[in-house]
Amino acid sequence: MTKYSFHKLILFSCILLAISCSEKADYDFIITNETDYQINSFVIGSGDDRIVITIQPNDTSEIVTYEFDGTYFNFTEPLLTLMVKQYSDSIGTYDYNTGGGTSIPDLKDDSVNRIYIKLDEKSSDSDVIFKIETN
């Protein structure tokens, strides 16, 4: 390997490392439940870094803050898990454990992000009744 090739490799590695890192940031959210179901457990995040809140039917939460510690060595954009874990109606309580994710780089760290929980009337799967939209 020539000295020139080695320097190109080091430069490329540094650029890749810089691109794959993301900084710490706090993200504020307001969650709006646009359904007639009580959302007993709505999860933002995963593992030890998650927030779990309850949202009444057709109601809006207070502002909640998710503290993102940043990640390193990402070769894809980091995602934030958004999931309805449990909901209820006048008949009973149901474990759901379904949701999705949103791209952390698409979130605003200088203003409040919005999450909307809606009924998914277009889903072909009868077990998927909610859709989650952001901003």
PALOLO-850014 format. One record per residue (C-alpha): residue in three letters; chain; x, y, z. Coordinates in steps of 0.05 Angstrom, whole numbers. Example, Ala and Ser with C-alpha at 12.3 -4.5 7.8 and 13.67 -1.06 7.14 Angstrom:
2
<"ALA", "A", <246, -90, 156>>
<"SER", "A", <273, -21, 143>>
! end
This chain:
135
<"MET", "A", <0, 0, 0>>
<"THR", "A", <28, 67, -19>>
<"LYS", "A", <31, 126, 27>>
<"TYR", "A", <-20, 162, -16>>
<"SER", "A", <-69, 103, -13>>
<"PHE", "A", <-61, 98, 62>>
<"HIS", "A", <-79, 172, 70>>
<"LYS", "A", <-140, 164, 26>>
<"LEU", "A", <-162, 105, 69>>
<"ILE", "A", <-153, 145, 133>>
<"LEU", "A", <-191, 204, 104>>
<"PHE", "A", <-248, 159, 79>>
<"SER", "A", <-252, 125, 148>>
<"CYS", "A", <-256, 193, 184>>
<"ILE", "A", <-312, 216, 138>>
<"LEU", "A", <-350, 152, 148>>
<"LEU", "A", <-342, 157, 223>>
<"ALA", "A", <-367, 229, 224>>
<"ILE", "A", <-428, 211, 182>>
<"SER", "A", <-446, 152, 224>>
<"CYS", "A", <-446, 188, 291>>
<"SER", "A", <-504, 228, 319>>
<"GLU", "A", <-505, 277, 376>>
<"LYS", "A", <-543, 277, 442>>
<"ALA", "A", <-608, 315, 438>>
<"ASP", "A", <-674, 323, 476>>
<"TYR", "A", <-737, 317, 435>>
<"ASP", "A", <-804, 343, 461>>
<"PHE", "A", <-868, 308, 440>>
<"ILE", "A", <-943, 319, 445>>
<"ILE", "A", <-983, 256, 431>>
<"THR", "A", <-1054, 262, 405>>
<"ASN", "A", <-1100, 201, 410>>
<"GLU", "A", <-1151, 210, 354>>
<"THR", "A", <-1188, 145, 371>>
<"ASP", "A", <-1244, 125, 418>>
<"TYR", "A", <-1196, 76, 453>>
<"GLN", "A", <-1158, 92, 516>>
<"ILE", "A", <-1084, 81, 502>>
<"ASN", "A", <-1060, 51, 568>>
<"SER", "A", <-988, 44, 546>>
<"PHE", "A", <-956, 85, 490>>
<"VAL", "A", <-881, 75, 485>>
<"ILE", "A", <-830, 123, 457>>
<"GLY", "A", <-760, 93, 451>>
<"SER", "A", <-735, 24, 470>>
<"GLY", "A", <-697, -12, 524>>
<"ASP", "A", <-679, 29, 586>>
<"ASP", "A", <-687, 94, 548>>
<"ARG", "A", <-762, 90, 537>>
<"ILE", "A", <-820, 133, 560>>
<"VAL", "A", <-888, 101, 573>>
<"ILE", "A", <-950, 144, 577>>
<"THR", "A", <-1026, 137, 580>>
<"ILE", "A", <-1071, 177, 535>>
<"GLN", "A", <-1147, 183, 543>>
<"PRO", "A", <-1193, 174, 482>>
<"ASN", "A", <-1194, 235, 436>>
<"ASP", "A", <-1145, 272, 480>>
<"THR", "A", <-1075, 302, 478>>
<"SER", "A", <-1018, 289, 525>>
<"GLU", "A", <-976, 339, 562>>
<"ILE", "A", <-907, 352, 532>>
<"VAL", "A", <-860, 293, 544>>
<"THR", "A", <-785, 296, 532>>
<"TYR", "A", <-745, 239, 503>>
<"GLU", "A", <-671, 244, 518>>
<"PHE", "A", <-632, 215, 459>>
<"ASP", "A", <-561, 197, 481>>
<"GLY", "A", <-535, 195, 410>>
<"THR", "A", <-509, 135, 374>>
<"TYR", "A", <-444, 117, 342>>
<"PHE", "A", <-424, 76, 282>>
<"ASN", "A", <-491, 78, 248>>
<"PHE", "A", <-491, 57, 176>>
<"THR", "A", <-565, 74, 172>>
<"GLU", "A", <-603, 131, 203>>
<"PRO", "A", <-622, 119, 276>>
<"LEU", "A", <-696, 105, 288>>
<"LEU", "A", <-741, 120, 347>>
<"THR", "A", <-791, 66, 366>>
<"LEU", "A", <-864, 89, 373>>
<"MET", "A", <-912, 34, 396>>
<"VAL", "A", <-981, 24, 425>>
<"LYS", "A", <-967, -30, 476>>
<"GLN", "A", <-1036, -35, 508>>
<"TYR", "A", <-1104, -4, 497>>
<"SER", "A", <-1174, -12, 525>>
<"ASP", "A", <-1247, 1, 510>>
<"SER", "A", <-1312, -8, 550>>
<"ILE", "A", <-1307, -84, 542>>
<"GLY", "A", <-1235, -99, 561>>
<"THR", "A", <-1161, -87, 559>>
<"TYR", "A", <-1118, -112, 501>>
<"ASP", "A", <-1044, -123, 492>>
<"TYR", "A", <-1024, -96, 425>>
<"ASN", "A", <-948, -89, 421>>
<"THR", "A", <-949, -60, 351>>
<"GLY", "A", <-922, 5, 323>>
<"GLY", "A", <-867, 31, 281>>
<"GLY", "A", <-811, 80, 281>>
<"THR", "A", <-792, 149, 260>>
<"SER", "A", <-725, 174, 236>>
<"ILE", "A", <-689, 212, 291>>
<"PRO", "A", <-656, 260, 241>>
<"ASP", "A", <-726, 280, 218>>
<"LEU", "A", <-746, 303, 289>>
<"LYS", "A", <-741, 375, 312>>
<"ASP", "A", <-699, 388, 374>>
<"ASP", "A", <-716, 462, 376>>
<"SER", "A", <-792, 455, 378>>
<"VAL", "A", <-846, 406, 397>>
<"ASN", "A", <-856, 344, 354>>
<"ARG", "A", <-926, 317, 344>>
<"ILE", "A", <-947, 244, 345>>
<"TYR", "A", <-1017, 224, 322>>
<"ILE", "A", <-1049, 157, 339>>
<"LYS", "A", <-1104, 143, 289>>
<"LEU", "A", <-1146, 83, 268>>
<"ASP", "A", <-1117, 47, 209>>
<"GLU", "A", <-1178, 33, 167>>
<"LYS", "A", <-1136, 12, 107>>
<"SER", "A", <-1098, -43, 141>>
<"SER", "A", <-1108, -112, 110>>
<"ASP", "A", <-1088, -144, 176>>
<"SER", "A", <-1147, -146, 224>>
<"ASP", "A", <-1099, -145, 284>>
<"VAL", "A", <-1070, -77, 263>>
<"ILE", "A", <-1119, -24, 282>>
<"PHE", "A", <-1074, 36, 297>>
<"LYS", "A", <-1028, 78, 254>>
<"ILE", "A", <-978, 126, 283>>
<"GLU", "A", <-959, 189, 246>>
<"THR", "A", <-907, 241, 266>>
<"ASN", "A", <-903, 316, 253>>
! end
